[in-house]
């Protein structure tokens, strides 16, 4: 029988995952605010397994597989946070938070097939365990289940859900086919990040406003915040991908590059290579060694892999990686600036701290 991963306890509390520690949220009212979010997240977590239950035995196992492996639950947290601008954690807010997380998990099944990923959340990916067809169909089942939950939340939420799903698909499509001949590669890349990651985070923030009775003028600020912080999140991932093995990531440096994924540091390097001979030399070595190291083993492939490790270390220390980090911080600052129309208080404070935490993280 295929493996079942035990349900992981949510080890990252709101305080640890968003940086909302005692010193930052010190007053009695602010601690009560954090406790509300924590309790809401516990309810979301407890209900996710029920929401993802299927009568079919195989579907039941495969659909819960990645959920049980854990996750930070960033999107449900944002829904709960923005809901505090209104009436807080009502049943509809909780259901929307669950639908958003199910949509996210569904997208991971499809992403792993597209990327031929072997691991996800510390366990073998679903496609590595059951094959591509089962992984794709499981993702489809979960998208359908999320839509079923959304249909009970009204036309506005269902429309938002459909528009977000469309953007997720377009982002994946555009990533797959690459930029057009007259399209700037970096602009194209940022749009892919906005579609694949930013759109769902933005949706998570919006439904908290829509379903809590919060003033509707808060919807646009949190949408912009969510989309921009999603881009910042992925740009930080591009920097983390280059981190040395043995750092907090515990990953082989350049995992994405080794898989042929063009992250922002590499895109910056390609632009610089048009005028900088040293950048051109590093780019050629990276591209040569990625191809050679994927040659199926043997001494030549091993040598190419070793050379690629050295080239990745050079890329890590190159100014284009610092430039990527600066770009991530810029998107994070713009996300916070978008919150200007929100009232002062714990929600605005928490969202601001969340944006800061995104660009401070190392894994």
C-alpha positions as CSV (number, residue, x, y, z in Angstrom):
1,X,0.0,0.0,0.0
2,X,1.3,3.5,-0.7
3,X,2.7,5.4,2.2
4,X,0.5,7.6,4.4
5,X,2.2,10.5,6.2
6,X,1.0,11.1,9.8
7,X,-0.6,14.4,10.2
8,X,2.1,16.9,11.2
9,X,1.4,19.1,14.2
10,X,1.4,22.7,13.3
11,X,4.7,23.5,15.0
12,X,4.9,27.1,13.7
13,X,2.5,29.1,15.8
14,X,1.4,32.5,14.6
15,X,3.9,34.1,16.9
16,X,6.8,32.1,15.5
17,X,5.8,32.1,11.8
18,X,4.9,35.7,11.6
19,X,7.2,37.2,14.2
20,X,4.4,38.3,16.5
21,X,6.3,37.8,19.7
22,X,5.6,39.0,23.2
23,X,7.8,42.2,22.7
24,X,5.9,43.3,19.6
25,X,2.4,42.4,20.8
26,X,2.8,43.2,24.4
27,X,-0.5,44.8,25.5
28,X,-3.4,42.8,26.8
29,X,-5.6,43.6,23.9
30,X,-2.9,42.7,21.4
31,X,-2.2,39.4,23.0
32,X,-6.0,38.7,22.9
33,X,-5.8,39.5,19.2
34,X,-3.0,37.0,18.6
35,X,-4.9,34.4,20.6
36,X,-8.0,34.9,18.3
37,X,-5.9,34.2,15.3
38,X,-4.3,31.2,16.9
39,X,-7.7,29.7,17.9
40,X,-9.0,30.4,14.4
41,X,-6.0,28.6,12.8
42,X,-6.6,25.6,15.1
43,X,-10.2,25.4,13.9
44,X,-9.1,25.7,10.3
45,X,-6.5,23.0,10.8
46,X,-8.9,20.6,12.5
47,X,-11.5,21.0,9.8
48,X,-9.1,20.6,6.8
49,X,-8.9,16.8,7.1
50,X,-12.8,16.6,7.2
51,X,-13.0,19.0,4.2
52,X,-10.5,16.9,2.3
53,X,-12.2,13.5,3.0
54,X,-13.4,11.4,0.1
55,X,-15.5,8.3,0.2
56,X,-13.2,6.6,-2.3
57,X,-10.4,5.0,-0.3
58,X,-7.6,5.8,-2.8
59,X,-8.7,9.4,-3.3
60,X,-8.9,9.8,0.5
61,X,-5.3,8.7,0.9
62,X,-3.8,10.6,-2.0
63,X,-5.7,13.9,-1.3
64,X,-4.6,14.1,2.3
65,X,-1.0,13.1,1.6
66,X,0.6,16.5,1.2
67,X,-1.8,18.2,3.8
68,X,-0.6,15.7,6.3
69,X,3.1,16.5,5.5
70,X,2.7,19.9,7.1
71,X,3.0,23.4,5.8
72,X,3.1,27.0,7.2
73,X,-0.6,27.7,6.5
74,X,0.4,31.3,5.4
75,X,-2.8,31.8,3.4
76,X,-5.3,30.8,6.1
77,X,-3.5,33.0,8.5
78,X,-3.9,36.0,6.2
79,X,-7.6,35.3,5.8
80,X,-8.0,35.2,9.6
81,X,-5.9,38.4,10.0
82,X,-7.9,40.5,7.6
83,X,-11.1,39.1,9.0
84,X,-10.3,41.0,12.2
85,X,-11.0,44.2,10.3
86,X,-14.6,43.1,10.6
87,X,-16.4,40.6,12.8
88,X,-13.5,38.1,13.0
89,X,-13.5,34.3,12.8
90,X,-17.1,33.5,11.8
91,X,-18.0,30.1,10.2
92,X,-17.8,31.6,6.6
93,X,-14.3,33.0,7.2
94,X,-13.1,29.6,8.5
95,X,-14.6,27.8,5.5
96,X,-13.0,30.3,3.1
97,X,-9.6,29.9,4.8
98,X,-9.9,26.1,4.3
99,X,-10.9,26.5,0.7
100,X,-7.9,28.7,0.0
101,X,-5.5,26.2,1.7
102,X,-7.0,23.3,-0.2
103,X,-6.5,25.3,-3.5
104,X,-2.9,25.8,-2.5
105,X,-2.3,22.2,-1.8
106,X,-4.0,21.2,-5.0
107,X,-1.6,23.4,-7.0
108,X,1.3,21.7,-5.3
109,X,0.3,18.3,-6.8
110,X,0.2,19.8,-10.3
111,X,3.4,21.8,-9.8
112,X,5.3,18.7,-8.8
113,X,4.2,16.9,-11.9
114,X,5.2,19.9,-14.1
115,X,8.6,20.2,-12.3
116,X,9.2,16.5,-12.0
117,X,9.9,17.1,-8.3
118,X,10.9,14.1,-6.2
119,X,10.3,15.7,-2.8
120,X,7.7,18.0,-1.2
121,X,7.5,19.1,2.4
122,X,10.2,16.6,3.4
123,X,8.4,13.5,1.9
124,X,8.4,12.0,-1.6
125,X,6.1,14.0,-3.9
126,X,2.8,12.4,-4.8
127,X,3.8,11.9,-8.4
128,X,7.0,10.1,-7.2
129,X,4.8,7.8,-5.1
130,X,1.7,7.2,-7.3
131,X,2.8,8.5,-10.7
132,X,1.8,11.6,-12.7
133,X,-1.8,10.5,-13.5
134,X,-2.8,10.0,-9.9
135,X,-1.1,13.2,-8.8
136,X,-2.9,15.2,-11.5
137,X,-6.2,13.7,-10.8
138,X,-5.7,14.3,-7.0
139,X,-5.0,17.9,-7.7
140,X,-8.2,18.1,-9.8
141,X,-10.2,16.5,-7.0
142,X,-8.9,19.1,-4.5
143,X,-9.6,22.0,-6.9
144,X,-13.2,20.7,-7.2
145,X,-13.5,20.3,-3.4
146,X,-12.3,23.9,-2.9
147,X,-14.9,25.1,-5.5
148,X,-17.6,23.2,-3.7
149,X,-16.8,25.0,-0.4
150,X,-16.6,28.3,-2.3
151,X,-20.0,27.8,-3.9
152,X,-21.6,28.0,-0.4
153,X,-19.9,31.4,0.3
154,X,-21.7,33.4,-2.3
155,X,-21.2,34.6,-5.9
156,X,-18.5,37.2,-5.0
157,X,-16.2,34.7,-3.4
158,X,-16.9,32.0,-6.0
159,X,-16.0,34.5,-8.8
160,X,-12.8,35.5,-7.0
161,X,-12.0,31.8,-6.6
162,X,-12.5,31.2,-10.3
163,X,-10.4,34.2,-11.3
164,X,-7.6,33.1,-9.0
165,X,-7.7,29.6,-10.4
166,X,-7.5,31.1,-13.9
167,X,-4.4,33.1,-12.9
168,X,-2.7,30.1,-11.4
169,X,-3.1,28.2,-14.6
170,X,-2.0,31.1,-16.8
171,X,1.1,31.6,-14.5
172,X,2.0,28.0,-14.9
173,X,1.4,28.1,-18.7
174,X,3.5,31.3,-19.1
175,X,6.3,29.8,-17.0
176,X,6.3,26.7,-19.2
177,X,6.4,28.4,-22.6
178,X,8.7,31.3,-21.5
179,X,8.7,34.9,-22.6
180,X,7.8,35.9,-26.1
181,X,10.3,37.3,-28.6
182,X,9.5,40.9,-27.8
183,X,8.9,40.4,-24.1
184,X,11.4,41.3,-21.4
185,X,12.4,38.2,-19.6
186,X,12.5,39.8,-16.1
187,X,9.0,41.4,-16.5
188,X,7.7,38.0,-17.7
189,X,9.2,36.3,-14.7
190,X,7.8,38.7,-12.2
191,X,4.3,38.4,-13.8
192,X,4.6,34.6,-13.5
193,X,5.3,35.0,-9.8
194,X,2.4,37.4,-9.4
195,X,0.1,34.9,-11.1
196,X,1.4,31.7,-9.5
197,X,1.9,32.9,-6.0
198,X,0.7,36.4,-5.5
199,X,-2.9,35.8,-6.8
200,X,-3.7,33.2,-4.2
201,X,-2.2,35.1,-1.3
202,X,-4.2,38.1,-2.5
203,X,-7.3,36.1,-2.6
204,X,-6.7,34.8,0.9
205,X,-6.4,38.4,2.2
206,X,-9.6,39.5,0.3
207,X,-11.9,36.8,1.5
208,X,-11.2,37.7,5.1
209,X,-12.5,41.2,4.4
210,X,-15.4,40.0,2.2
211,X,-16.8,37.5,4.7
212,X,-16.3,39.3,8.0
213,X,-18.4,42.3,7.3
214,X,-15.3,44.6,7.1
215,X,-15.6,47.8,5.2
216,X,-15.3,47.0,1.5
217,X,-12.8,49.8,0.9
218,X,-10.3,47.6,2.7
219,X,-10.5,45.0,0.0
220,X,-8.2,46.7,-2.6
221,X,-5.4,47.5,-0.1
222,X,-5.2,43.9,1.2
223,X,-5.4,42.6,-2.4
224,X,-2.4,44.7,-3.4
225,X,-0.6,43.7,-0.2
226,X,-1.2,40.0,-0.9
227,X,0.0,40.1,-4.5
228,X,3.1,42.1,-3.7
229,X,4.1,40.0,-0.7
230,X,3.6,36.9,-2.8
231,X,6.2,38.2,-5.3
232,X,8.6,39.1,-2.5
233,X,8.2,35.6,-1.0
234,X,9.2,33.9,-4.3
235,X,12.2,36.3,-4.8
236,X,13.5,35.4,-1.4
237,X,13.1,31.7,-2.4
238,X,15.4,32.5,-5.4
239,X,18.0,33.8,-2.9
240,X,17.5,30.9,-0.5
241,X,17.9,28.4,-3.4
242,X,21.6,29.5,-3.6
243,X,22.3,29.2,0.1
244,X,25.2,27.0,1.2
245,X,24.4,23.4,2.2
246,X,24.4,23.2,6.0
247,X,22.6,26.6,6.3
248,X,19.1,26.6,7.8
249,X,17.7,25.4,4.4
250,X,19.4,22.0,4.6
251,X,19.1,21.9,0.8
252,X,21.7,21.4,-2.0
253,X,22.7,24.8,-3.3
254,X,21.1,25.7,-6.6
255,X,18.3,23.1,-6.5
256,X,16.2,25.1,-8.9
257,X,19.1,26.0,-11.2
258,X,20.1,22.3,-11.3
259,X,16.6,21.5,-12.5
260,X,16.9,24.1,-15.3
261,X,14.7,26.7,-13.6
262,X,15.7,30.3,-14.4
263,X,15.5,32.2,-11.2
264,X,15.9,36.0,-10.9
265,X,19.7,36.0,-10.1
266,X,20.2,34.0,-13.3
267,X,18.0,36.3,-15.3
268,X,19.9,39.3,-14.0
269,X,23.2,37.5,-14.9
270,X,22.0,36.9,-18.5
271,X,21.2,40.6,-18.9
272,X,24.6,41.6,-17.5
273,X,26.4,39.1,-19.7
274,X,25.6,41.2,-22.8
275,X,28.1,43.8,-21.6
276,X,30.2,42.1,-18.9
277,X,32.7,39.3,-20.0
278,X,33.0,38.0,-16.5
279,X,29.2,37.6,-16.2
280,X,29.2,35.9,-19.6
281,X,31.8,33.4,-18.5
282,X,29.9,32.5,-15.3
283,X,26.7,32.2,-17.3
284,X,28.3,29.9,-19.8
285,X,29.7,27.7,-17.1
286,X,26.4,27.4,-15.3
287,X,24.5,26.5,-18.4
288,X,27.2,24.1,-19.6
289,X,27.4,22.3,-16.3
290,X,23.6,22.1,-15.8
291,X,23.4,20.3,-19.1
292,X,26.4,18.1,-18.5
293,X,25.5,17.2,-14.9
294,X,22.2,15.9,-16.1
295,X,23.9,13.5,-18.5
296,X,22.9,10.3,-16.5
297,X,25.9,9.7,-14.3
298,X,29.5,8.8,-15.0
299,X,32.8,10.6,-14.4
300,X,32.0,13.4,-16.8
301,X,28.6,14.1,-15.2
302,X,30.2,14.0,-11.7
303,X,32.9,16.5,-12.8
304,X,30.2,18.8,-14.3
305,X,28.2,18.6,-11.0
306,X,31.3,19.6,-9.0
307,X,32.0,22.5,-11.4
308,X,28.4,23.5,-11.2
309,X,28.6,23.7,-7.4
310,X,31.6,26.0,-7.7
311,X,29.7,28.2,-10.3
312,X,26.7,28.4,-8.0
313,X,28.9,29.5,-5.1
314,X,30.1,32.3,-7.5
315,X,26.6,33.2,-8.3
316,X,25.7,33.3,-4.6
317,X,28.5,35.9,-4.1
318,X,27.8,37.8,-7.3
319,X,26.1,41.3,-7.1
320,X,23.0,39.9,-9.0
321,X,22.0,37.9,-6.0
322,X,22.2,41.0,-3.8
323,X,20.2,42.7,-6.4
324,X,17.5,40.0,-6.2
325,X,17.5,40.5,-2.4
326,X,17.0,44.2,-2.8
327,X,14.2,43.6,-5.3
328,X,12.5,41.3,-2.7
329,X,12.7,44.1,-0.1
330,X,11.3,46.6,-2.6
331,X,8.2,44.4,-3.2
332,X,7.8,43.9,0.6
333,X,8.0,47.7,1.2
334,X,5.4,48.4,-1.5
335,X,3.2,45.7,0.1
336,X,3.3,47.6,3.4
337,X,2.7,50.9,1.7
338,X,-0.5,49.5,0.2
339,X,-1.8,49.1,3.7
340,X,-2.0,52.9,4.3
341,X,-5.8,53.1,4.1
342,X,-6.2,50.5,6.9
343,X,-6.8,51.8,10.4
344,X,-4.0,51.7,12.9
345,X,-4.2,48.7,15.1
346,X,-3.1,45.1,15.5
347,X,-4.2,44.0,12.0
348,X,-2.1,46.6,10.3
349,X,0.7,45.9,12.7
350,X,0.5,42.2,12.1
351,X,0.5,42.5,8.3
352,X,3.4,44.8,8.4
353,X,5.4,42.4,10.6
354,X,4.4,39.6,8.3
355,X,5.9,41.5,5.3
356,X,9.1,42.0,7.3
357,X,9.3,38.4,8.3
358,X,8.9,37.2,4.7
359,X,12.1,39.0,3.6
360,X,14.0,38.1,6.8
361,X,13.5,34.3,6.5
362,X,16.2,31.9,5.6
363,X,14.1,28.8,4.7
